[in-house]
Amino acid sequence: MQTLKPAAIPPQSDSVQSTPFDTDSFNQVVMSTYARFPLALEKGAGCRVWDTQGREYLDFVAGIATCTLGHAHPVLIEAVTKQIQKLHHVSNLYYIPEQGELAKWIVEHSCSDRVFFCNSGAEANEAAIKLARKYAHTVLQIDKPIILTAHASFHGRTLATVTATGQPKYQKYFDPLVPGFHYVPYNDIAAIEAAISELDEGDYRVAAILIEPLQGEGGVRPGDVAYFQKLRKICDEIGILLIFDEVQVGMGRSGKLWGYEHLGVEPDIFTSAKALGGGIPIGAMMSKSFCDVFQPGEHASTFGGNPFACGVALSVCQTLERENILQNVQDRGEQLRDGLRAIAAKYPHIITEVRGWGLINGMELQASIQLTAADIVKAAMDEGLLLVPAGPKVIRFVPPLIVTEKEVETALQTLEKAIATVTA
Ligand SMILES: *Cc1c(COP(=O)(O)O)cnc(C)c1O
């Protein structure tokens, strides 16, 4: 039985605008790094958000797999309020009790022994890359360590993580990239074996594999169980590190707390960010004690693990557990996939596949037709449903983890209407 608390009804806004949001003024002063939809959001409650003109949307984006408890959840409001009144930021010059408590929760609820806190997914992956490199130099005696990553992966936008990201479109113009990365096709064990033997030359050797248990941005592609078990075996045999990027799939989104639980293997190092704070910026890198080789001064973050972010994230973690939200993720995920498959069956010439775990799901469109995921996302937005593409041909569904049966039903009906409109 779900005991999910209803989100507070938002107060009637006195700022509802009669004219559309002035995107031109915005674009004059904000760098154009994003191709934004012409929509300005102002408030939210539960799985619903409202734009500046008071129009309501069902939010199946959740800040891109981030707002696990939805918007304006009473737990978030209380945690944020309490922590800001107590202490919000000091420095890692001192012990921070909330940081220790959050780390303890993560360690007790995962295969990890230690945690490093930062502020985003890219930073968590940077920390993992640095830890793997130090482990390579000091334990594996590799002079030029190579980290293998997958084609169509996504690991972030900093220079090292965009290099790790196996998608040339994100790297264009930013070369020279960071050395020490090599790419292999996802879910292809022969390619990994070949790369490891080919790269064992001179000072260069493979030191780690960095991979998503389910590729999110690259098209919502779940990892193959046999592939991941073989990866684990290879890493154990030659002593290299297996690193999982759980930034999008972790913290309950998959219906289990961590994506690796679907694959029956444990990583040596893994990262989390998006869902960890329920929308408050926080990132974390977890490791087993054997590969925790950092010494004081070797890695740091000014904001990382501050009382505010850790206090709020701890409340989010405890709420996931206390309210048995993972059960809701599994149930609503099944309902959503069943509904998406029913729609796919009606449009076989347009939709090729529905796939995912828990509440991270993708619907893939035929490669041979002109219609893109963005076309359907736009049509759904016009009908009052927010969705996000994962690549040109996949529509991604990542609602808050507290989404209700009724909301999933509404989303499915709205999506079907949108598909009918764009294909008419
Ligand atoms: C979003 C994402 C990142 C990057 O996270 P940021 O917080 O944007 O830096 C890294 N890895 C995966 C798998 C992601 O989905």
PDBQT file of the ligand as one rigid body, heavy atoms in Angstrom, charges set to zero:
ROOT
HETATM    1  C1  LIG A 501      23.173  13.473 -16.926  1.00  0.00    +0.000 C 
HETATM    2  C2  LIG A 501      24.259  12.470 -16.944  1.00  0.00    +0.000 A 
HETATM    3  C3  LIG A 501      25.590  12.821 -16.652  1.00  0.00    +0.000 A 
HETATM    4  C4  LIG A 501      26.011  14.244 -16.422  1.00  0.00    +0.000 C 
HETATM    5  O1  LIG A 501      25.440  14.784 -15.279  1.00  0.00    +0.000 OA
HETATM    6  P1  LIG A 501      25.507  16.375 -15.019  1.00  0.00    +0.000 P 
HETATM    7  O2  LIG A 501      24.891  16.531 -13.661  1.00  0.00    +0.000 OA
HETATM    8  O3  LIG A 501      24.729  17.027 -16.104  1.00  0.00    +0.000 OA
HETATM    9  O4  LIG A 501      26.928  16.758 -15.051  1.00  0.00    +0.000 OA
HETATM   10  C5  LIG A 501      26.527  11.825 -16.598  1.00  0.00    +0.000 A 
HETATM   11  N1  LIG A 501      26.198  10.543 -16.833  1.00  0.00    +0.000 NA
HETATM   12  C6  LIG A 501      24.935  10.167 -17.123  1.00  0.00    +0.000 A 
HETATM   13  C7  LIG A 501      24.639   8.724 -17.361  1.00  0.00    +0.000 C 
HETATM   14  C8  LIG A 501      23.927  11.115 -17.201  1.00  0.00    +0.000 A 
HETATM   15  O5  LIG A 501      22.686  10.759 -17.533  1.00  0.00    +0.000 OA
ENDROOT
TORSDOF 0
